[in-house]
Amino acid sequence: MPMVLVVEDLDWPKKMLERELSKKINFLMTSTIQEAHEKIKKEPGINLVVLNARIHGPISDSIEFAQELKESLPGLILVGTSNTPSYQDKLVRAGCDYATDHDSLVPALEHFLEL
C-alpha cells in the first residue's frame, strides 16, 4: 500500500482523505512543516506528499518546503493543495508535480498513485 504524507493544518481535508482512501493508502498526517521534516527523516517509504499552500513555520513555509523536497528527493511526487488558483501556480513553480483544490484531491491521488 502506498504511503502518503499529508501536510495540512485544517482537519477536514485530512478527515476527507482518510474517509475516502484509507483502505488504499497509508497516511501520515502532519500539521506543520517541522513535523513533515521529522516524518520524512523517519519514514523512507513515503511515495507522495500532499502539501497545503499556506502553511508557515519558523524554518520554512510551504513554497520553500516544496523546493527543498524537489531538490533533495527528486523522485518524490508532490501534490499541492489550495482553493486559490494563484497559490496553486506558486506550488507548481516551486516544484509540485500538480496542484489542485481540496475537492479534487482524491481523484488526483488516485491518478498519481495509480489506484
N, C-alpha and C positions, 0 to 999 in steps of 0.2 A: 504494500500500500504506500502511495507517495506521502511524503512529509512536507507540510506547508507551514511556514512561519507567517503569522499574521501580526502586523504591527499596526495597531488600531486603538485609538483612545476612546472610541464610542463602543458601548456594549451591544447595541442592536445589530451592527454588521457581523460581529463575532458570533452572536447567537444565531443569526440567519445562516451563516456558513456551516456551523455545527449542525443545525437542524436539517439543512439540505444535503450536506455532503459528508457527514461524519462516518457513514458506512463505507465510503470510498477513499477517504483521506484521513491521515493522522494530522491533527492540527496542534501547533504550538502557538499559544496566544500570548501576546505581549502588548503593553500599553505605552511603552516608551522606547526611544532609540537605545538607551542604555541596556534595557532588558533584552532587546533584539541582539545587541552586540554579544551579550553573555550567551544567549541561546545558540547563536551561530558558532561560537567557540566550542560549546559543549556538545552540539548535535551536528556532526559532519554529514549526515544523510539528508539534509534539507534539500528538496527538489525545486522549491519555488517560494518566493517571498511576496506577500501582499503588503503593500506599503501605502498607508494613508498619506495624502499630500501635506497635511497640516499638523504634523507632529513636531514639536520643538523640544529641544533639550539643551543642557549646558555643554554637551560635547559636539553635537551636530543636529541639524534638522533633517527632514525627510529628503530634501533635494540633495544635500551633501551625503547623506547615508546611501542613497541610490547610486551616486557617483562612486562612492567608496566600494560598494558591493560589486559594481560592474568592473572596477579595476582589480580588485583582489580575488573575486570569484567569477570570472567571465562566463562560465558555463551555467551559472545560476539564472533561472528565469525570474524576472522581476515584473510584477503586475501592480501598477499604481492605481489608487482609487481617489476620486474626488468627484463631487457633483458639479464642480465648476470647470468648464472647458479650458480656461486659461491655466489652471493648475494641472490638468491632465497633460497639456502641452509641455509644461515645465518638467513634469515627471519623465516624459518620453525623451526630452532633450537631455535630461540628467542621466539617462541610461536604462530606464524601464523599457522592457520589451513591448509593453502595451499599457494603456491607461484607460480606465472606464469609470462609469458612475457605480455607486453601490448596488443599484438594482440589476445591473448587467454583470455583476461579478461572478455569480455562479456559472453561467454559460462560458465565461472567459476561462475560468479554472478548468472546467470540463474540457475545453478545447486544448489548452496548453498542456494538460496532463493526460490527454487522450483517454478520457473516461467514457 
